[in-house]
Amino acid sequence: MGRAYQVRASSMAATAAKRSALFMRASKEIYMAAKSGTADPDSNLALRAAVDKYRALNVTREVIERAIKKAAGGEVEAYNAGRYEAFGPGGCLLIVDTLTDNTNRAISEVRSAITKRNGKMGSVLFNFTEFGQLVFTGQSQSAVEEQLILGDVDVQQINAQSDQLEVLVNPTSFAQAKKVLESMGVANFIVAEITLIPNETMTLKGENLQLFKQLLDVLDEFQDVQNVYHNVEL
């Protein structure tokens, strides 16, 4: 249905720094989700989505349960959310979301990583659209489309590639879409999150591509960085 299907790769962290950052990312996001409602994933949809997301990224049960217990036990952590927009190597577009207890550190690290690789801060958000994104296997496109419509889900696109389906919905319909798909027997989601998807993508070559990959690696090691969105085809 229009956009070529492409899911951002989510591989297991290859270095100790990346794995540590991933665990910190999971701990903060799960803690914040638990504090926003109840500490029960079955009744707190935001918490359930965060838990499912990080389980799919191979975050250990201990990290997940520790974050939930911290929230349930009344421990207070002061995290501030930030969003930074930038032009990266070769004029590509980047959005970096942070969740931190030190805003000055977060913006300093993000800005330094970008400017050292021929980038600069700038407004790019209008080039992206926010969607609820769900990727899974084991269902037919026609059946999924029918059930989502019957379930009053605001479906934006359904894209098929090989045996996988990608469903993009209005972010306000994300929880309902996930519920409908689970009722159809979808037990494991490859991706299930609210995300930013570029309206158009671009390719990089040579030095610009190498600098861009280096930038992604560096940002992936920062414990304050929660999400990185971009418009580069990899």
Number of C-alpha atoms within 10 A of each C-alpha: 9 7 10 9 14 13 13 11 8 10 9 13 18 9 11 10 15 19 18 16 21 24 21 20 23 24 22 21 22 29 27 21 23 25 20 13 16 17 22 13 18 10 11 16 20 21 25 18 20 22 23 19 19 21 14 16 18 14 21 12 11 9 15 21 14 14 22 25 14 18 21 16 10 9 10 10 14 9 17 12 14 16 15 19 20 23 20 25 24 19 14 20 25 28 23 18 19 24 22 22 14 12 16 9 11 21 19 10 16 23 16 12 19 23 16 12 17 15 23 18 17 14 13 17 18 8 16 19 12 15 22 24 24 23 19 18 17 13 15 12 15 9 10 18 16 10 16 21 13 10 15 12 20 17 19 12 16 21 17 17 11 6 10 17 21 22 27 24 24 18 18 13 19 25 19 18 28 23 15 20 19 13 11 14 10 15 11 14 17 17 21 22 20 19 18 20 21 20 11 11 13 14 12 17 10 8 11 18 17 13 21 22 14 14 20 15 15 16 22 21 18 20 21 29 25 23 16 17 19 24 19 17 11 11
